[in-house]
């Protein structure tokens, strides 16, 4: 995906940066600190706001926002021009704590205009406003004719997703002139699922070029939910857009554009082919004559004949089965291939005697059609016949088709047949073989999958691993661990999505991996576990992870998930040997307002470390 945020930014490069995130998190209104507390913490924070360590300076400046306005306003205002962004961000958050809306909005606008400041960092400051108010603020700044590189904020809104994406693009597409341009360019690139609510509101108003580009991205039915937003386009003045919309809807059983499709089906070429295919799910008696005409025309391409048979089958044509049986004897290869392809759907298991004799000889198209038809039937009785056909097959595409058909049958009897091809010199053949062994989902395939875990091709190894883990996730944990050096990160995400808490041990191994990309995806996958499992994982990471940024991010997640129940872990981490982790823990205790830790925080104000003193003072002023 474009413009993905690197892990170093996602998990924070330092504990102090993440502590700032915690300090700046939305929290209930705080009671004003008493005089004794102010007398204790204010000198520490004032000195900290002038620290040579910019992280310490940033934390101190932000915490000043909880102090008396008359005592802190000057220091916070001066910090808005600090050369370090972290410090300026702390000052902006301080303005928020002070409830100075006008000054805060002005400071956020200045940060947005600074091309050196990461747009995602600025959006984190805006997020607490919620999508509606936050987008309004963003647009108010993007309207400025002198605003530099607006695309940064277009992409930032996309990365936030959800209401931010929808409201952001809705407002952005309503802008004028150059301010609107980056939204127009980016809207066609948005992931379909994420952008569906936006398209639902505005799709009919997009330029025809944008509409067509988005329609071109729509794939199979199971990849996208409701696409009612496509319906208005069947009335588009652009004939190509109207036709494509009608076809997409027809393939999903929606007859909104049927008249357009029928007209195209009477023509020739590629449009006719697409139209006939789209008519199958929405076939009605009035197009039976059209389908018969196509079926009888032996000059039609294979795809058109198959579609015509599909329409007649959908309409329950009683003569179709006998007609297809006759066509099996045709001397025209396309006609025979189409009849073979569809006779399995019409006759079901009864078509097996018609199809098996076609496996061993004749034109390649005929053998391929027979293989595909038997694979769709999924009848285990034909496994030996497919095995014999595989033994004598010479053409690569035929071998691939037979192996795929065996996989579609999903029976343990295919394992010894396919095993021989796991050593084929052709990578595509080995890939097909391992896919079939994995699809069988039987213990007898495990030894072969184990061997293929050592294949020279990474994709073959990955398929073998998936097959093994699917057989027994817990027992195959060693194989998963062995694969960590080369495993595609997205596999971890998919595994957790599929198995839930059963994948927790695998996720923990990935989180401990030496690969940063794998750890990043694994960390992002933790929310797919149950809440109990999430808490366990975050708590363990916060206490023991070998990666400081991961520990810091885990503390943040643990606090967000458990609130004050995180106190035992935070108190333990407040004594951690890593000073930055101690800072994180202290910041979290302050943000949560855990009064029982006041004594610990007061002691921290006198700590030899400036970082600990500032963190303790910042936490205390929030209690």
Order of alpha helices (4+ residues) and beta strands (2+ residues): alpha-alpha-alpha-alpha-alpha-alpha-alpha-alpha-alpha-alpha-alpha-alpha-alpha-alpha-alpha-alpha-alpha-alpha-alpha-alpha-alpha-alpha-alpha-alpha-alpha-alpha-alpha-alpha-alpha-alpha-alpha-alpha-alpha-alpha-alpha-alpha-alpha-alpha-alpha
